[in-house]
Amino acid sequence: MSDSDGKTGRGLARRGFLGAALAAAPVMALASNAAAAEAPAPPPPAQPKAGDPDFGPNVHVFDGSMPAATIQSTVDAVYAQQQHAEFGSGRYALLFKPGGYGIDVKLGYYTHVAGLGLQPSAAGITGSCQVLGEAHGNNTLINFWRGAENLNIVPRSGQDTWAVSQATFYRRIYLLGDLKLSDGSWSSGGFIADCRLTGQINSGTQQQWVTRNSVLGSWVGSNWNIVFVGTANAPATTFPAPPVTSVPKSPVIREKPFLYVDSKGAWQVFVPDVRHDAQATSWEAQKPAGASIPIADFLIVKDGVTVADMNAALAQGKHLLITPGIYHLSESLKVVRPDTVILGLGYATLIPDNGATAIDVADVDGVHLAGLLIEAGVTESEALIRVGPAGSRRDHSRNPSSLHDVFVRIGGTLPGKTKQSVVVNSNNVIIDNTWLWRADHGSGVGWTKNTVGEGLVVNGDDVVAYGLFVEHHQRTQVQWNGENGRTYFFQNEMPYDPPNQAAWMDGPHRGFPAYAVGDRVRRHEAWGLGSYCIFAVDRTIVADRAIAAPHTPGVRFHSMITFSLGGGQGTIAHIVNTTGGPSDSTTNLGMLTQYP
């Protein structure tokens, strides 16, 4: 489809749940940065203070000695540049040393705001830390790629707004106040983890949302698929009316590694321990459990550092801290040692060239990938991330590897190509908030332009996913072949742009499933799954099933929905196999509580 078709398609799809509002919705509300005014000049480059690491020009480190007006000016300048820059090249991290800050923070695209304490309470913002819909007329359907973590936020008004959609995160936040998750118009889902939110959280127009291992004051609102895992004071399961699913504990989780400054001024990265049967946060009323790695053990990746430099550091046992920027990789990053950390700041972006896999991880214990955006290059890759070679069999249950806030994009800025997005061959991997996106708008977008088969392919056993967002891949969105897999929240849109039914067939089946469990799998369980269709080129296309799975007692699904968006522009015939549904022009929404 053309770029303009892509934008219109997204608008129709995301607006579907508002029913009659669809026809009156102005197309201008979804204007991309291409239609916006030219971005202002970038803020002045960051200058490291004596004794601090040099993280390059796009990491601004603030401390209590700086005048609030100076900090506010820098924060505002970053927002002015990034507010409309959906497919821009700017990448920024705004880091706050322990102390108090009377400022207001608004996050635009590719902006990462974080405190630098070991506890969220160490770095406090008294003012606001918000994502608003003002870039698109209060519409937040494309408020992607921005995140906040490790802060104590006290909104002056008593309420903050975090109106986001995919590829965002709100982590380790201690919020003294209320939180709105929409800004008066459409919104399409996000992720909260390891937070203490003392007031009322109002999901508003959010189509779906996942909250993990947090403590809430209260929660109001639901539309299609609201999921809580290990969250204290969460609403009880009431699916399908309202469509809320609450799982009491996370069976196995470890939180995202984060950068901090200790009481002596030393910079370190904290790697949290694994928790089992976990509820609530990892930090409230307790010292966080885990290990600290001094910054000297990291190669700080910034402009001028080559992939050869990175691989040499990894081979020597160093870790990578990748600063905000866009990095082309002429070969794969090869993670060969256990307990390696690759931590990105400011949506650091990796683009593999020459058909390389961006990150290739050996079958070793405790590798942690966090805070990265992987974008497919123009030469087709086999995969963009591979965790473990094919045939990996080791048991990593005592020290699992993890992916946190790792996002993938195929198309949008260039006609990227890959056969698969993420392949997990190792056992005991934790996937914690990912959006694997074949772009439906932007540059380099079309059925034969930004090509990709499967989204997530899991071949390892005992893999668990929290917050799994996978959209628009051209074949199966998620193919799960390993035993004892678990998914807590799945959000999907099928591809908008198959040219006709013949071009989109899975053998004898019309269309590909959004979520497929391998025929030989005997144990698998998933909670809170949503799959939507809008076939913008040919509305007669049918997907026979959203979920394909063996019919066996050990393979179980809870709280599932399908939706034919755009007023029924396309059909999902069944929710699981031949059960449930349809979602079509007559009955847009399909819901199924349990299968089998």
C-alpha positions, 0 to 999 in steps of 0.5 A, a space after each residue: 500500500 502507499 504511505 498515505 494508505 498506510 496512515 489511513 489504514 492505521 487510523 481506521 484500525 485503531 479507531 474501530 472500537 469507537 464505532 460511530 466516531 469512525 466516519 467523522 474522524 478527521 484524517 488529519 489527526 493521523 498526520 505523520 511528522 512528514 506533514 508536520 512543521 520542520 523540526 526545530 534545531 536540536 538542543 545543544 549537545 550534552 557536556 559531561 561533568 568532570 568525573 562522569 562518563 562521556 555518554 556522547 551528545 544526546 545523553 543529558 545528565 542533570 543534578 541538583 546543582 543545576 538551576 531548574 530553568 536550565 534543566 527545563 530549557 534542555 528538556 523543552 528543547 528535546 521535546 520541541 525537536 522530538 514531538 513530531 519526529 515519528 521517523 526522525 533520526 534524533 535519539 535522547 536520554 534525559 538522566 536525573 541524578 539523585 535529588 529533587 527537580 521542580 520541572 515539567 517533562 514531556 516525552 516525544 519520540 525516541 526519548 528516554 527519561 530515567 532516574 539514577 538512584 538505586 531506588 525510585 525515590 532517590 530522583 524526584 520530579 515535582 511537576 509532571 512527567 507526561 506523554 500527551 496527545 498534542 502532536 496529533 490532535 489528542 490522538 495517541 495511536 502513534 505515540 510510540 517509542 518513548 519511556 520513563 523509569 526509576 523516578 519518584 513523580 509528584 504531579 503538582 496537579 495531582 494527576 499525570 497523563 501517560 497517553 501512549 501506544 506500542 513500544 513504550 514503557 513505564 517502569 520503576 515509577 513511584 507516582 504520588 498521584 493519579 494517572 490517565 492513560 489516554 488524552 481524550 482521543 484514541 489510544 492503543 495500549 502500553 506497558 507498566 511494570 515494577 511501579 507503585 502508583 498511589 492514586 487512581 489509574 484510568 485507562 480511558 480509551 486504551 484498547 488494551 493494556 498490560 500491568 505487571 508486578 506493580 502496586 496500584 491505588 485503584 484502576 478504572 476503565 476497560 475496552 477490549 483486553 486489560 491484563 494484570 500479572 502479579 499486581 497488588 490491588 488490581 481488579 479481579 478477573 471479570 472477562 468478558 464483561 468487563 474484559 479484565 484478566 488478573 493473574 495473581 503472580 508472575 511465575 518467573 521474572 527479573 526486572 530490567 537492568 538499569 544505570 545508577 550512581 551510587 552514594 559515592 558517585 560511582 556509576 554502575 549498572 544494576 542487574 536485578 535477581 530472578 524472582 519466582 511467584 512474584 507479586 508487587 514491586 522488586 524494590 518497595 520496602 526492601 533493598 533491591 536484590 541483584 548485582 552491580 556492574 561498574 561502568 568500567 566493565 562496559 564499552 560505552 558505544 557512541 559515534 565512531 565505535 565500530 561493530 568490530 570494537 563491540 565484538 572485541 569487547 564482548 569477546 573479552 567479557 565486557 558489556 555494552 552500554 549503547 548511547 542514543 544514536 543509529 548504528 549500522 552493523 556490517 556484521 552481527 553482534 556476537 554475545 558469547 559469554 554468560 551474564 553479558 548485558 547490552 543496555 541501550 539508552 534513548 532508543 539506541 537503534 541498530 540496523 544490520 547491513 549485508 543481511 546480518 542478524 543484528 544480535 546473535 546470542 550463544 546458548 549461555 546463561 544470563 544474557 540481558 538485552 534491554 532498551 534497544 530498537 532493531 530496524 531491518 536493513 534493506 538486505 534481507 536478514 535471516 532474523 534480527 535477533 537470535 537467542 541461542 543457535 538452532 538445537 539449543 538444549 541447555 537448562 538456564 532455569 537458575 539464571 535465565 536470559 531476558 529481553 526488556 523493552 526490545 523493539 523491532 521495526 521492519 519498514 517505516 524509514 527504509 524498505 527493510 527485509 528479514 525472514 523472521 524478527 526474533 528467534 528464541 532457541 534457548 530455554 528459560 528466556 524471559 521476554 518482557 515488553 516487546 513490539 515487533 512491528 512490520 510498519 504499516 505507514 512511513 517510508 519503504 512500506 508495501 506488500 513487496 517492500 518491507 517483507 518479513 515472514 514470522 514475528 516471534 519464533 520460540 523453539 526453546 522450552 520454558 520461555 515466558 513472555 509478558 507484554 507481547 505486541 506483534 503486528 502486521 507480519 506477512 505470515 504467522 505473527 507468533 510461532 511457538 514450538 517450545 514446551 511449557 511456554 507462557 504468555 501474559 498479554 498478546 496484542 496483534 494486528 494482522 497485516 493490512 495489505 495482503 493484495 488478495 486471498 490467494 496471496 495470503 494462504 497458510 496451506 489449505 487455511 485462509 490466512 495465517 494465524 496470529 498466534 500458533 502453537 506447534 502441533 507437537 506441543 503438549 504444554 502451553 498456556 496464555 492469558 489475555 490475547 487480542 487479534 484484530 484484522 483490517 484488510 485495507 486492500 481487499 476486504 473480502 479476505 478471511 483469516 480462518 483462525 486467530 489462534 492455531 493450537 493442538 486440541 489437548 488439555 495441556 494447551 490452554 488459553 484464557 480471555 481471548 478477543 478478535 475484532 474486525 476493524 474499520 466497521 468490519 473490513 475483513 473477517 476472522 472466522 474463528 478465535 481458536 481453531 474452529 471455536 469462537 467468532 466470527 469477527 466480521 462486518 456483522 459481528 465485529 467483536 468476538 470473545 472467548 473465555 477459555 479454550 479448550 
